[in-house]
């Protein structure tokens, strides 16, 4: 019985990261909405390397889908992600093979996803994005598309998760040789 409790505890504790990301995301978005008029730069740092700007994104990554009808956007960008997050959580809770890093990364991605879903459901103007970084022409972009705390959590935790899976697979392959 103790082993099951420990296993469940190991799976539930990383959800504290989900909660922290959701809170940090929603607090920073509320501060931006309250203090910076929409489509206005509020602050700049290190010259113009980093700008805090208030942008509303009705689409998904890189504003994809922003021209779709409100009904279709609601279905595609709110309900579908909720379903995906539900499936991810179910798989996560049933999986016994995730290591600690993978558990924390999955919960980081879940927290970021929920942070943006909250905006899609409760902010008619769309997801609040506000972090704007100079990209120096890399990939033809002078500035990286504006993002928020939830987006950053999804990207960072997603990359770490992929690296962890690849590393684990390489380790397993080397053991079987």
MIMIMAR-527472 format. One record per atom (N, C-alpha, C): x, y, z. Coordinates in Angstrom, 3 decimals. Layout:
REM residues N
<pt <X; Y; Z>>,
...
This chain:
REM residues 177
<pt <0.822; -1.195; 0.000>>,
<pt <0.000; 0.000; 0.000>>,
<pt <0.864; 1.256; 0.000>>,
<pt <1.971; 1.250; 0.787>>,
<pt <2.843; 2.415; 0.858>>,
<pt <3.426; 2.739; -0.515>>,
<pt <3.797; 1.705; -1.293>>,
<pt <4.353; 1.910; -2.632>>,
<pt <3.376; 2.632; -3.546>>,
<pt <2.093; 2.269; -3.454>>,
<pt <1.084; 2.931; -4.276>>,
<pt <0.931; 4.390; -3.870>>,
<pt <0.946; 4.653; -2.580>>,
<pt <0.818; 6.029; -2.113>>,
<pt <2.003; 6.868; -2.564>>,
<pt <3.211; 6.283; -2.481>>,
<pt <4.416; 7.001; -2.907>>,
<pt <4.352; 7.280; -4.404>>,
<pt <3.929; 6.290; -5.180>>,
<pt <3.824; 6.443; -6.630>>,
<pt <2.818; 7.538; -6.993>>,
<pt <1.672; 7.526; -6.324>>,
<pt <0.662; 8.544; -6.588>>,
<pt <1.174; 9.926; -6.195>>,
<pt <1.849; 9.998; -5.063>>,
<pt <2.416; 11.271; -4.608>>,
<pt <3.436; 11.791; -5.624>>,
<pt <4.294; 10.895; -6.144>>,
<pt <5.287; 11.292; -7.140>>,
<pt <4.626; 11.824; -8.407>>,
<pt <3.443; 11.316; -8.715>>,
<pt <2.718; 11.784; -9.902>>,
<pt <1.974; 13.087; -9.641>>,
<pt <1.498; 13.282; -8.428>>,
<pt <0.687; 14.474; -8.128>>,
<pt <1.520; 15.711; -7.807>>,
<pt <2.668; 15.552; -7.168>>,
<pt <3.488; 16.709; -6.788>>,
<pt <3.857; 17.591; -7.993>>,
<pt <4.219; 17.016; -9.160>>,
<pt <4.544; 17.886; -10.301>>,
<pt <3.389; 18.778; -10.775>>,
<pt <2.163; 18.441; -10.391>>,
<pt <1.049; 19.325; -10.752>>,
<pt <1.161; 20.674; -10.040>>,
<pt <2.021; 20.748; -9.009>>,
<pt <2.279; 22.054; -8.395>>,
<pt <2.934; 22.993; -9.406>>,
<pt <3.727; 22.445; -10.319>>,
<pt <4.305; 23.258; -11.400>>,
<pt <3.199; 23.747; -12.331>>,
<pt <2.242; 22.882; -12.642>>,
<pt <1.099; 23.308; -13.470>>,
<pt <0.409; 24.501; -12.826>>,
<pt <0.126; 24.384; -11.540>>,
<pt <-0.552; 25.456; -10.817>>,
<pt <0.293; 26.730; -10.801>>,
<pt <1.587; 26.602; -10.555>>,
<pt <2.465; 27.780; -10.525>>,
<pt <2.493; 28.479; -11.883>>,
<pt <2.542; 27.702; -12.955>>,
<pt <2.548; 28.288; -14.298>>,
<pt <1.228; 28.989; -14.580>>,
<pt <0.118; 28.350; -14.239>>,
<pt <-1.196; 28.964; -14.462>>,
<pt <-1.286; 30.287; -13.696>>,
<pt <-0.885; 30.276; -12.438>>,
<pt <-0.947; 31.502; -11.630>>,
<pt <-0.027; 32.588; -12.186>>,
<pt <1.221; 32.240; -12.483>>,
<pt <2.162; 33.235; -13.028>>,
<pt <1.657; 33.784; -14.355>>,
<pt <1.123; 32.914; -15.184>>,
<pt <0.595; 33.322; -16.488>>,
<pt <-0.577; 34.283; -16.335>>,
<pt <-1.543; 33.919; -15.517>>,
<pt <-2.740; 34.750; -15.374>>,
<pt <-2.440; 36.060; -14.645>>,
<pt <-1.544; 36.034; -13.668>>,
<pt <-1.185; 37.274; -12.959>>,
<pt <-0.461; 38.231; -13.899>>,
<pt <0.512; 37.712; -14.665>>,
<pt <1.237; 38.602; -15.582>>,
<pt <0.316; 39.152; -16.668>>,
<pt <-0.589; 38.336; -17.160>>,
<pt <-1.540; 38.818; -18.173>>,
<pt <-2.457; 39.890; -17.583>>,
<pt <-2.925; 39.685; -16.371>>,
<pt <-3.787; 40.686; -15.722>>,
<pt <-3.037; 42.005; -15.533>>,
<pt <-1.772; 41.922; -15.156>>,
<pt <-0.971; 43.144; -14.991>>,
<pt <-0.791; 43.879; -16.322>>,
<pt <-0.544; 43.128; -17.375>>,
<pt <-0.390; 43.742; -18.698>>,
<pt <-1.695; 44.401; -19.133>>,
<pt <-2.807; 43.692; -19.007>>,
<pt <-4.108; 44.238; -19.406>>,
<pt <-4.433; 45.495; -18.602>>,
<pt <-4.124; 45.492; -17.318>>,
<pt <-4.448; 46.630; -16.447>>,
<pt <-3.543; 47.836; -16.678>>,
<pt <-2.327; 47.611; -17.178>>,
<pt <-1.354; 48.702; -17.221>>,
<pt <-0.878; 49.135; -18.603>>,
<pt <-1.136; 48.341; -19.624>>,
<pt <-0.659; 48.689; -20.960>>,
<pt <-1.839; 48.648; -21.938>>,
<pt <-2.128; 49.763; -22.600>>,
<pt <-3.200; 49.735; -23.609>>,
<pt <-2.868; 48.715; -24.709>>,
<pt <-3.897; 48.117; -25.271>>,
<pt <-3.689; 47.081; -26.279>>,
<pt <-2.916; 47.637; -27.476>>,
<pt <-2.040; 46.805; -28.017>>,
<pt <-1.172; 47.119; -29.156>>,
<pt <-0.243; 48.292; -28.874>>,
<pt <0.175; 48.395; -27.609>>,
<pt <1.096; 49.450; -27.188>>,
<pt <2.278; 48.814; -26.462>>,
<pt <3.467; 49.342; -26.714>>,
<pt <4.654; 48.891; -25.983>>,
<pt <4.648; 49.575; -24.630>>,
<pt <4.747; 48.781; -23.576>>,
<pt <4.751; 49.327; -22.226>>,
<pt <6.147; 49.644; -21.733>>,
<pt <7.060; 48.688; -21.895>>,
<pt <8.431; 48.860; -21.421>>,
<pt <9.391; 48.208; -22.409>>,
<pt <10.614; 48.725; -22.442>>,
<pt <11.672; 48.103; -23.221>>,
<pt <12.869; 47.873; -22.305>>,
<pt <13.621; 46.831; -22.601>>,
<pt <14.796; 46.481; -21.815>>,
<pt <15.943; 46.164; -22.766>>,
<pt <17.166; 46.502; -22.334>>,
<pt <18.371; 46.229; -23.126>>,
<pt <18.211; 46.790; -24.539>>,
<pt <17.982; 48.104; -24.591>>,
<pt <17.687; 48.730; -25.885>>,
<pt <16.289; 48.313; -26.280>>,
<pt <16.186; 47.652; -27.419>>,
<pt <14.872; 47.115; -27.789>>,
<pt <14.922; 45.593; -27.904>>,
<pt <15.910; 44.967; -27.226>>,
<pt <16.010; 43.512; -27.261>>,
<pt <14.748; 42.858; -26.706>>,
<pt <14.270; 43.343; -25.566>>,
<pt <13.068; 42.797; -24.930>>,
<pt <12.067; 43.924; -24.736>>,
<pt <10.861; 43.693; -25.233>>,
<pt <9.783; 44.665; -25.048>>,
<pt <8.593; 43.960; -24.396>>,
<pt <7.924; 44.699; -23.517>>,
<pt <6.658; 44.223; -22.953>>,
<pt <5.579; 45.005; -23.684>>,
<pt <4.777; 44.291; -24.436>>,
<pt <3.770; 44.887; -25.307>>,
<pt <2.462; 44.128; -25.115>>,
<pt <1.357; 44.821; -25.158>>,
<pt <0.044; 44.185; -24.964>>,
<pt <-0.546; 43.838; -26.334>>,
<pt <-0.656; 42.541; -26.604>>,
<pt <-1.194; 42.051; -27.874>>,
<pt <-2.291; 41.032; -27.567>>,
<pt <-3.339; 41.021; -28.366>>,
<pt <-4.392; 40.008; -28.247>>,
<pt <-4.291; 39.072; -29.440>>,
<pt <-4.272; 37.784; -29.188>>,
<pt <-4.123; 36.785; -30.235>>,
<pt <-5.361; 35.894; -30.245>>,
<pt <-6.165; 36.026; -31.288>>,
<pt <-7.375; 35.200; -31.386>>,
<pt <-7.092; 33.840; -32.003>>,
<pt <-5.899; 33.651; -32.527>>,
<pt <-5.516; 32.373; -33.121>>,
<pt <-4.745; 31.528; -32.134>>,
<pt <-3.904; 30.672; -32.693>>,
<pt <-3.008; 29.867; -31.869>>,
<pt <-1.592; 30.328; -32.180>>,
<pt <-0.617; 29.458; -32.069>>,
<pt <0.782; 29.840; -32.282>>,
<pt <0.941; 30.656; -33.559>>,
<pt <1.656; 31.762; -33.438>>,
<pt <1.939; 32.658; -34.558>>,
<pt <0.654; 33.214; -35.186>>,
<pt <-0.426; 33.300; -34.409>>,
<pt <-1.727; 33.828; -34.832>>,
<pt <-2.416; 32.965; -35.885>>,
<pt <-2.017; 31.723; -36.043>>,
<pt <-2.678; 30.841; -37.001>>,
<pt <-4.149; 30.689; -36.629>>,
<pt <-5.024; 30.816; -37.597>>,
<pt <-6.454; 30.646; -37.390>>,
<pt <-7.175; 31.874; -36.885>>,
<pt <-6.481; 33.006; -36.792>>,
<pt <-7.120; 34.207; -36.240>>,
<pt <-8.231; 34.747; -37.130>>,
<pt <-8.272; 34.335; -38.399>>,
<pt <-9.319; 34.838; -39.304>>,
<pt <-10.535; 33.912; -39.361>>,
<pt <-10.496; 32.792; -38.635>>,
<pt <-11.651; 31.892; -38.612>>,
<pt <-12.801; 32.525; -37.827>>,
<pt <-14.007; 32.010; -38.043>>,
<pt <-15.172; 32.529; -37.318>>,
<pt <-15.011; 32.252; -35.823>>,
<pt <-15.689; 33.058; -35.011>>,
<pt <-15.617; 32.912; -33.550>>,
<pt <-16.044; 31.507; -33.122>>,
<pt <-17.101; 30.970; -33.725>>,
<pt <-17.591; 29.635; -33.358>>,
<pt <-16.551; 28.570; -33.655>>,
<pt <-15.966; 28.623; -34.834>>,
<pt <-14.966; 27.637; -35.214>>,
<pt <-13.710; 27.779; -34.352>>,
<pt <-13.306; 29.012; -34.080>>,
<pt <-12.152; 29.231; -33.199>>,
<pt <-12.416; 28.648; -31.821>>,
<pt <-13.618; 28.861; -31.293>>,
<pt <-13.957; 28.330; -29.965>>,
<pt <-13.853; 26.810; -29.946>>,
<pt <-14.384; 26.172; -30.976>>,
<pt <-14.329; 24.713; -31.037>>,
<pt <-12.905; 24.208; -31.196>>,
<pt <-12.175; 24.790; -32.142>>,
<pt <-10.834; 24.308; -32.434>>,
<pt <-9.820; 24.654; -31.350>>,
<pt <-9.906; 25.858; -30.796>>,
<pt <-8.845; 26.362; -29.926>>,
<pt <-9.173; 26.303; -28.442>>,
<pt <-10.395; 25.908; -28.078>>,
<pt <-10.746; 25.742; -26.663>>,
<pt <-11.117; 24.301; -26.353>>,
<pt <-12.090; 23.778; -27.078>>,
<pt <-12.547; 22.420; -26.773>>,
<pt <-11.524; 21.359; -27.146>>,
<pt <-10.925; 21.478; -28.332>>,
<pt <-9.931; 20.484; -28.745>>,
<pt <-8.742; 20.458; -27.779>>,
<pt <-8.161; 21.621; -27.415>>,
<pt <-7.057; 21.572; -26.445>>,
<pt <-7.479; 21.015; -25.083>>,
<pt <-8.701; 21.306; -24.645>>,
<pt <-9.176; 20.725; -23.383>>,
<pt <-9.204; 19.204; -23.465>>,
<pt <-9.671; 18.691; -24.593>>,
<pt <-9.704; 17.246; -24.804>>,
<pt <-8.286; 16.675; -24.806>>,
<pt <-7.370; 17.340; -25.517>>,
<pt <-5.982; 16.876; -25.570>>,
<pt <-5.354; 16.888; -24.178>>,
<pt <-5.573; 17.957; -23.429>>,
<pt <-5.010; 18.030; -22.071>>,
<pt <-5.600; 16.931; -21.194>>,
<pt <-6.888; 16.666; -21.345>>,
<pt <-7.501; 15.568; -20.594>>,
<pt <-6.859; 14.228; -20.912>>,
<pt <-6.605; 13.983; -22.193>>,
<pt <-5.955; 12.733; -22.605>>,
<pt <-4.523; 12.674; -22.064>>,
<pt <-3.794; 13.799; -22.161>>,
<pt <-2.414; 13.839; -21.654>>,
<pt <-2.388; 13.531; -20.158>>,
<pt <-3.294; 14.135; -19.406>>,
<pt <-3.340; 13.878; -17.956>>,
<pt <-3.675; 12.416; -17.676>>,
<pt <-4.628; 11.844; -18.423>>,
<pt <-4.994; 10.436; -18.220>>,
<pt <-3.806; 9.520; -18.514>>,
<pt <-3.107; 9.768; -19.614>>,
<pt <-1.933; 8.959; -19.962>>,
<pt <-0.850; 9.132; -18.896>>,
<pt <-0.644; 10.376; -18.499>>,
<pt <0.363; 10.686; -17.474>>,
<pt <0.091; 9.911; -16.184>>,
<pt <-1.157; 9.929; -15.717>>,
<pt <-1.490; 9.277; -14.451>>,
<pt <-1.400; 7.754; -14.536>>,
<pt <-1.622; 7.189; -15.719>>,
<pt <-1.565; 5.731; -15.880>>,
<pt <-0.154; 5.224; -16.152>>,
<pt <0.716; 6.110; -16.628>>,
<pt <2.062; 5.701; -17.021>>,
<pt <2.944; 5.486; -15.795>>,
<pt <3.633; 4.361; -15.783>>,
<pt <4.531; 4.051; -14.671>>,
<pt <5.997; 4.238; -15.075>>,
<pt <6.241; 4.591; -16.331>>,
<pt <7.605; 4.634; -16.844>>,
<pt <8.216; 6.026; -16.923>>,
<pt <7.428; 7.079; -16.731>>,
<pt <7.997; 8.419; -16.792>>,
<pt <8.992; 8.606; -15.647>>,
<pt <10.145; 9.210; -15.959>>,
<pt <11.069; 9.547; -14.885>>,
<pt <10.649; 10.895; -14.294>>,
<pt <11.347; 11.340; -13.269>>,
<pt <10.962; 12.577; -12.574>>,
<pt <10.961; 13.782; -13.520>>,
<pt <12.005; 13.925; -14.347>>,
<pt <12.057; 15.052; -15.281>>,
<pt <10.876; 15.025; -16.238>>,
<pt <10.557; 13.875; -16.750>>,
<pt <9.431; 13.747; -17.685>>,
<pt <8.105; 14.105; -17.014>>,
<pt <7.931; 13.686; -15.755>>,
<pt <6.693; 14.039; -15.038>>,
<pt <6.576; 15.549; -14.882>>,
<pt <7.666; 16.209; -14.483>>,
<pt <7.627; 17.664; -14.300>>,
<pt <7.404; 18.371; -15.637>>,
<pt <8.029; 17.880; -16.690>>,
<pt <7.853; 18.505; -18.008>>,
<pt <6.419; 18.369; -18.510>>,
<pt <5.841; 17.189; -18.361>>,
<pt <4.442; 17.003; -18.780>>,
<pt <3.546; 17.983; -18.021>>,
<pt <3.760; 18.113; -16.725>>,
<pt <2.936; 19.023; -15.929>>,
<pt <3.191; 20.488; -16.304>>,
<pt <4.402; 20.818; -16.724>>,
<pt <4.684; 22.170; -17.209>>,
<pt <3.922; 22.474; -18.487>>,
<pt <3.884; 21.511; -19.398>>,
<pt <3.133; 21.679; -20.643>>,
<pt <1.631; 21.798; -20.339>>,
<pt <1.147; 20.974; -19.429>>,
<pt <-0.274; 21.028; -19.040>>,
<pt <-0.608; 22.408; -18.447>>,
<pt <0.230; 22.911; -17.567>>,
<pt <-0.009; 24.233; -16.974>>,
<pt <-0.047; 25.328; -18.019>>,
<pt <0.884; 25.297; -18.964>>,
<pt <0.884; 26.284; -20.038>>,
<pt <-0.353; 26.177; -20.906>>,
<pt <-0.731; 24.957; -21.222>>,
<pt <-1.934; 24.756; -22.034>>,
<pt <-3.181; 25.286; -21.347>>,
<pt <-3.320; 25.009; -20.066>>,
<pt <-4.485; 25.498; -19.314>>,
<pt <-4.465; 27.020; -19.221>>,
<pt <-3.278; 27.612; -19.034>>,
<pt <-3.179; 29.071; -18.969>>,
<pt <-3.736; 29.733; -20.217>>,
<pt <-3.409; 29.196; -21.388>>,
<pt <-3.928; 29.783; -22.621>>,
<pt <-5.393; 29.446; -22.862>>,
<pt <-5.824; 28.263; -22.443>>,
<pt <-7.241; 27.913; -22.590>>,
<pt <-8.111; 28.850; -21.750>>,
<pt <-7.642; 29.208; -20.571>>,
<pt <-8.391; 30.158; -19.735>>,
<pt <-8.645; 31.443; -20.511>>,
<pt <-7.614; 31.946; -21.194>>,
<pt <-7.791; 33.163; -22.001>>,
<pt <-8.787; 32.947; -23.128>>,
<pt <-8.670; 31.819; -23.814>>,
<pt <-9.564; 31.570; -24.956>>,
<pt <-11.025; 31.491; -24.525>>,
<pt <-11.253; 31.003; -23.326>>,
<pt <-12.630; 30.875; -22.837>>,
<pt <-13.135; 32.180; -22.225>>,
<pt <-12.301; 32.876; -21.457>>,
<pt <-12.776; 34.020; -20.673>>,
<pt <-12.368; 35.391; -21.205>>,
<pt <-11.546; 35.453; -22.232>>,
<pt <-11.146; 36.748; -22.800>>,
<pt <-11.619; 36.810; -24.246>>,
<pt <-12.693; 37.542; -24.513>>,
<pt <-13.220; 37.598; -25.880>>,
<pt <-12.221; 38.164; -26.890>>,
<pt <-11.287; 38.997; -26.424>>,
<pt <-10.310; 39.577; -27.341>>,
<pt <-9.223; 38.568; -27.720>>,
<pt <-9.142; 37.448; -27.031>>,
<pt <-8.168; 36.407; -27.347>>,
<pt <-7.114; 36.259; -26.260>>,
<pt <-6.126; 35.451; -26.553>>,
<pt <-5.032; 35.187; -25.614>>,
<pt <-4.163; 36.437; -25.510>>,
<pt <-3.832; 36.827; -24.299>>,
<pt <-2.957; 37.980; -24.074>>,
<pt <-1.509; 37.526; -24.230>>,
<pt <-0.814; 38.132; -25.186>>,
<pt <0.615; 37.915; -25.375>>,
<pt <1.307; 39.229; -25.051>>,
<pt <2.544; 39.146; -24.508>>,
<pt <3.188; 40.403; -24.111>>,
<pt <4.712; 40.391; -24.132>>,
<pt <5.340; 39.250; -24.307>>,
<pt <6.800; 39.189; -24.322>>,
<pt <7.257; 39.238; -25.777>>,
<pt <8.028; 40.263; -26.112>>,
<pt <8.441; 40.514; -27.487>>,
<pt <9.968; 40.616; -27.522>>,
<pt <10.617; 39.682; -28.226>>,
<pt <12.076; 39.580; -28.212>>,
<pt <12.642; 39.807; -29.615>>,
<pt <13.703; 40.596; -29.677>>,
<pt <14.397; 40.835; -30.944>>,
<pt <15.031; 39.526; -31.397>>,
<pt <14.946; 39.224; -32.698>>,
<pt <15.442; 37.944; -33.199>>,
<pt <16.539; 38.120; -34.250>>,
<pt <16.909; 39.352; -34.518>>,
<pt <18.063; 39.691; -35.356>>,
<pt <18.050; 39.068; -36.741>>,
<pt <16.887; 38.913; -37.331>>,
<pt <16.811; 38.403; -38.699>>,
<pt <16.955; 36.903; -38.845>>,
<pt <17.107; 36.184; -37.741>>,
<pt <17.211; 34.727; -37.810>>,
<pt <15.884; 34.175; -38.326>>,
<pt <15.951; 33.237; -39.258>>,
<pt <14.771; 32.673; -39.920>>,
<pt <13.946; 33.763; -40.606>>,
<pt <14.579; 34.875; -40.939>>,
<pt <13.880; 35.972; -41.600>>,
<pt <13.008; 36.796; -40.669>>,
<pt <13.155; 36.602; -39.370>>,
<pt <12.330; 37.317; -38.394>>,
<pt <13.153; 38.386; -37.684>>,
<pt <12.721; 39.625; -37.767>>,
<pt <13.387; 40.684; -37.007>>,
<pt <13.044; 40.552; -35.519>>,
<pt <11.788; 40.169; -35.234>>,
<pt <11.354; 39.929; -33.859>>,
<pt <10.634; 38.587; -33.829>>,
<pt <10.841; 37.852; -32.727>>,
<pt <10.117; 36.598; -32.540>>,
<pt <8.650; 36.936; -32.284>>,
<pt <7.699; 36.095; -32.734>>,
<pt <6.288; 36.375; -32.434>>,
<pt <6.070; 36.550; -30.930>>,
<pt <5.263; 37.527; -30.576>>,
<pt <5.004; 37.857; -29.180>>,
<pt <4.374; 36.649; -28.477>>,
<pt <4.779; 36.413; -27.234>>,
<pt <4.309; 35.242; -26.492>>,
<pt <4.052; 35.616; -25.041>>,
<pt <3.704; 34.624; -24.218>>,
<pt <3.398; 34.849; -22.804>>,
<pt <4.031; 33.755; -21.946>>,
<pt <3.791; 33.787; -20.653>>,
<pt <4.368; 32.812; -19.726>>,
<pt <3.917; 31.391; -20.072>>,
<pt <2.649; 31.216; -20.410>>,
<pt <2.143; 29.881; -20.754>>,
<pt <2.862; 29.339; -21.983>>,
<pt <3.019; 30.180; -23.002>>,
<pt <3.727; 29.751; -24.216>>,
<pt <5.155; 29.336; -23.893>>,
<pt <5.838; 30.139; -23.082>>,
<pt <7.224; 29.837; -22.715>>,
<pt <7.305; 28.500; -21.977>>,
<pt <6.364; 28.250; -21.073>>,
<pt <6.358; 26.985; -20.329>>,
<pt <6.152; 25.804; -21.270>>,
<pt <5.241; 25.943; -22.218>>,
<pt <4.974; 24.864; -23.174>>,
<pt <6.229; 24.563; -23.991>>,
<pt <6.868; 25.597; -24.490>>,
<pt <8.051; 25.398; -25.339>>,
<pt <9.212; 24.820; -24.538>>,
<pt <9.541; 25.424; -23.402>>,
<pt <10.687; 24.961; -22.615>>,
<pt <10.446; 23.537; -22.105>>,
<pt <9.294; 23.292; -21.520>>,
<pt <9.008; 21.949; -20.988>>,
<pt <8.869; 20.925; -22.119>>,
<pt <8.301; 21.344; -23.242>>,
<pt <8.174; 20.445; -24.398>>,
<pt <9.536; 20.030; -24.933>>,
<pt <10.457; 20.986; -25.063>>,
<pt <11.810; 20.679; -25.542>>,
<pt <12.523; 19.762; -24.550>>,
<pt <12.438; 20.087; -23.268>>,
<pt <13.072; 19.228; -22.261>>,
<pt <12.485; 17.815; -22.277>>,
<pt <11.185; 17.710; -22.487>>,
<pt <10.524; 16.404; -22.537>>,
<pt <11.028; 15.590; -23.724>>,
<pt <11.126; 16.216; -24.886>>,
<pt <11.627; 15.521; -26.075>>,
<pt <13.071; 15.073; -25.865>>,
<pt <13.900; 15.978; -25.341>>,
<pt <15.300; 15.624; -25.069>>,
<pt <15.364; 14.456; -24.087>>,
<pt <14.527; 14.471; -23.070>>,
<pt <14.511; 13.397; -22.084>>,
<pt <14.090; 12.071; -22.707>>,
<pt <13.063; 12.101; -23.580>>,
<pt <12.619; 10.872; -24.246>>,
<pt <13.726; 10.324; -25.155>>,
<pt <14.376; 11.203; -25.913>>,
<pt <15.454; 10.776; -26.810>>,
<pt <16.614; 10.196; -25.999>>,
<pt <16.965; 10.881; -24.919>>,
<pt <18.042; 10.408; -24.060>>,
<pt <17.712; 9.056; -23.448>>,
<pt <16.486; 8.890; -22.977>>,
<pt <16.054; 7.610; -22.400>>,
<pt <16.078; 6.499; -23.435>>,
<pt <15.643; 6.812; -24.647>>,
<pt <15.631; 5.814; -25.725>>,
<pt <17.053; 5.405; -26.089>>,
<pt <17.973; 6.369; -26.142>>,
<pt <19.370; 6.053; -26.441>>,
<pt <19.957; 5.186; -25.337>>,
<pt <19.651; 5.528; -24.080>>,
<pt <20.136; 4.750; -22.957>>,
<pt <19.619; 3.322; -22.984>>,
<pt <18.345; 3.160; -23.320>>,
<pt <17.750; 1.826; -23.398>>,
<pt <18.371; 1.024; -24.554>>,
<pt <18.639; 1.693; -25.673>>,
<pt <19.247; 1.023; -26.834>>,
<pt <20.664; 0.560; -26.508>>,
<pt <21.407; 1.392; -25.776>>,
<pt <22.773; 1.024; -25.412>>,
<pt <22.796; -0.129; -24.421>>,
<pt <21.808; -0.193; -23.540>>,
<pt <21.745; -1.305; -22.581>>,
<pt <21.429; -2.622; -23.270>>,
<pt <20.652; -2.570; -24.354>>,
<pt <20.248; -3.795; -25.035>>,
<pt <21.334; -4.316; -25.973>>,
<pt <22.366; -3.531; -26.203>>,
<pt <23.451; -3.990; -27.106>>,
<pt <24.376; -4.952; -26.449>>,
